Amino acid sequence: MLLINLKETYKQATNKRSVQRRTLQGSGRFIGLGGPDIRDYVKQVRKAGFKDITIYEKDVKVYTKQRRELPRGVKLIYGDITDNLQDKDAFYDLDFCASIVKIEDKILNKIAKIKNFSLTFALRPISLYDTVQRLWRHCKVPYITYKDTHGMVVFYKHKKQNNVS
Ligand SMILES: C[S@@+](CC[C@H](N)C(=O)[O-])C[C@H]1O[C@@H](n2cnc3c(N)ncnc32)[C@H](O)[C@@H]1O
């Protein structure tokens, strides 16, 4: 049996929020993963400048909570965001709360083609070095690390930014 320990709240996640102030940038369509604190998250996303916000969620328990707390004007979809990465003009915030080892190469390939994104992974069970090497096989973009309950890394790509050489 596979047990996944989903975090129940990000209310104390101050490091996460301050990194998001740098990695979430834009003003057009935004597609992301809201998690258990959808109101705080949407507040952060709106502060970054986005107005047209769509949230995906595939965990029924989290989805039910999100529906109850959904801020006005936000679209919520029950489903897997990785089946919906084709919007060329949207900014994607892919905060999977998982290690890169859980994301298949074919999905990483699709992510590499997105123009604007932020992509967050937990640094376990593999290290920062291995996580970076693995992502850089698909796209060589910069990253920021921070500490939540454990180490995290956020890769980001903003339209006008050059890749790391
Ligand atoms: C880390 S939380 C998001 C936290 C949020 N970004 C924040 O800053 O507060 C990730 C959420 O996305 C959901 N999730 C993970 N992978 C997903 C996928 N492929 N499609 C849809 N939802 C997913 C998880 O169930 C969880 O609720």
The ligand as a Tripos MOL2 file, in Angstrom:
@<TRIPOS>MOLECULE
LIG
   27    29     1     0     0
SMALL
NO_CHARGES

@<TRIPOS>ATOM
      1 C1          1.8200   21.7200   -2.3970 C.3       1 LIG1
      2 S1          0.0970   21.7800   -2.5630 S.3       1 LIG1
      3 C2         -0.1340   23.3660   -3.2770 C.3       1 LIG1
      4 C3          0.1460   24.4770   -2.3130 C.3       1 LIG1
      5 C4         -0.1570   25.8360   -2.9030 C.3       1 LIG1
      6 N1          0.5390   26.0290   -4.1540 N.3       1 LIG1
      7 C5          0.2400   26.9230   -1.9290 C.2       1 LIG1
      8 O1          1.2030   27.6510   -2.2050 O.co2     1 LIG1
      9 O2         -0.4080   27.0430   -0.8850 O.co2     1 LIG1
     10 C6         -0.1730   20.7240   -3.9290 C.3       1 LIG1
     11 C7         -1.6290   20.3490   -4.1670 C.3       1 LIG1
     12 O3         -1.7610   19.8800   -5.4980 O.3       1 LIG1
     13 C8         -2.4060   18.6220   -5.5340 C.3       1 LIG1
     14 N2         -1.8100   17.9000   -6.6710 N.ar      1 LIG1
     15 C9         -0.5810   17.3150   -6.7240 C.ar      1 LIG1
     16 N3         -0.3480   16.8420   -7.9460 N.ar      1 LIG1
     17 C10        -1.4550   17.1500   -8.7070 C.ar      1 LIG1
     18 C11        -1.8210   16.9290  -10.0700 C.ar      1 LIG1
     19 N4         -0.9950   16.2860  -10.9090 N.pl3     1 LIG1
     20 N5         -3.0140   17.3850  -10.5130 N.ar      1 LIG1
     21 C12        -3.8790   18.0110   -9.6800 C.ar      1 LIG1
     22 N6         -3.5990   18.2320   -8.3540 N.ar      1 LIG1
     23 C13        -2.4010   17.8140   -7.8870 C.ar      1 LIG1
     24 C14        -2.1600   18.0060   -4.1750 C.3       1 LIG1
     25 O4         -3.2200   17.1160   -3.8430 O.3       1 LIG1
     26 C15        -2.1240   19.2320   -3.2600 C.3       1 LIG1
     27 O5         -3.3890   19.5720   -2.7750 O.3       1 LIG1
@<TRIPOS>BOND
     1     1     2 1
     2     2     3 1
     3     2    10 1
     4     3     4 1
     5     4     5 1
     6     5     6 1
     7     5     7 1
     8     7     8 2
     9     7     9 1
    10    10    11 1
    11    11    12 1
    12    11    26 1
    13    12    13 1
    14    13    14 1
    15    13    24 1
    16    14    15 ar
    17    14    23 ar
    18    15    16 ar
    19    16    17 ar
    20    17    18 ar
    21    17    23 ar
    22    18    19 1
    23    18    20 ar
    24    20    21 ar
    25    21    22 ar
    26    22    23 ar
    27    24    25 1
    28    24    26 1
    29    26    27 1
@<TRIPOS>SUBSTRUCTURE
     1 LIG1         1 GROUP 0 **** ****
